Amino acid sequence: MASERQIRVGDVLIGGGAPVAVQTMTKTETANVRETLAQIRRVADAGADLVRCAVPRDDDVQALRTIVRESPIPIIADIHFNHTLAIKAIEAGAHCIRINPGNIGGPEKVAQVVEVAKRHDVPIRVGVNSGSLPKHLRDLEYTDPVEALVRAAVETVELMERLDFDQFKVSMKSTSVPNTIASNRRLSERIPYPLHLGVTEAGTKWTGSIKSAVGLGTLLADGVGDTMRISLSTFHAEEEVKVAWEILKALKLREKGPVLIACPTCGRLQFDMDSVVAEVERRLEAYEDPIEVSILGCAVNGIGEARHADFGITGAKDMGMIYSKGEPLKKVATGNLVDELFAEIDRYYAAGKTVVRDEAAAAEAAAWLAEEEDATAMTPERLAALEAEKARAEADAAEPATTPIDEAISPVAGRRFTRA
Ligand code: SF4
């Protein structure tokens, strides 16, 4: 269930129906202002709405003042163990702080931090982690780890409410994807506050992306989750942002830049599609608009599943074709496909988002497409035609024979007919 409450981190709204916010975390030493700001600019360019910086030392708090001032996106200070650093981070201008009430030194310390947060109108992310549950929930953790995590989160929420503070979001972190899904589903039914989603220590870019897509994607598809971070073991935080965006785009929760569709290729492929896809993907990064671009390895199925794409290409050995919304646009030498594709896209924008068609070129491309389609391929249209033909044949067979029986060869001759 989507959160009812909404908070604001800098100028970014979280929860209460706001778009799911993408965040990441810098991997630099925060005290290294130059490197940290450079990474923040990279993640902001990649589409991060928010960025979190670790603040384990006083030097980091000092750096935070400059970072907050110069960052293009709101900064969340990430604090563990030391409530004094949390207070200092708020005073240094952090737009939000993240604390784990389970390791910050008890409810009194949390109360002190909340008091300062209230004064500075700074929201807090309260996080509970499967690795640091309170002692009284450890037994439950063995029998029901999901309930243990949820109870820890609910107890934290109750503490915030006792402190008369409602400007917070909640996160529950587990390395287990099923537990992440189950606990967030359960918590979203019990509290109205925004939820931050993440699978902790998800792994490498490859495994971490898959785990996150499964875990966070499942929750987001259910409407659970208001902000998300993909945790990947890479120094390049912008990779986390890209993965988050792909999840949101796949679920059609947010739009950002073009969507690239490419067939998986098979034995019918006749050109170097790998490098074509890579080049198209790279060149599409320069476009902001959420156009859909499709690449088909061959024209065996016609334009088929790419019929809805704004633009697309399909190729053969020497020639290929550019199409738009299922209609051929022009036939092009395979080596020029990518350049011509982008020429068409640019023409479309120059004409105010109108596809510019040259009817003669389109007719030539349509003729090429018809030639390329393999007459033996089982396209959906051909399958439908074959089924219709078979149904007709069966219907004909069921009808009584109209031709006279040749009694000389009929096995029933003399028995079926009585002659005078
Ligand atoms: S479009 Fe062609 S190359 Fe790509 S998977 Fe389909 S049949 Fe194979």
Residues whose N, C-alpha, C, O or C-beta is under 5 A from the ligand:
A	BS01	SF4	C263 P264 T265 C266 R268 L269 L296 G297 C298 V300
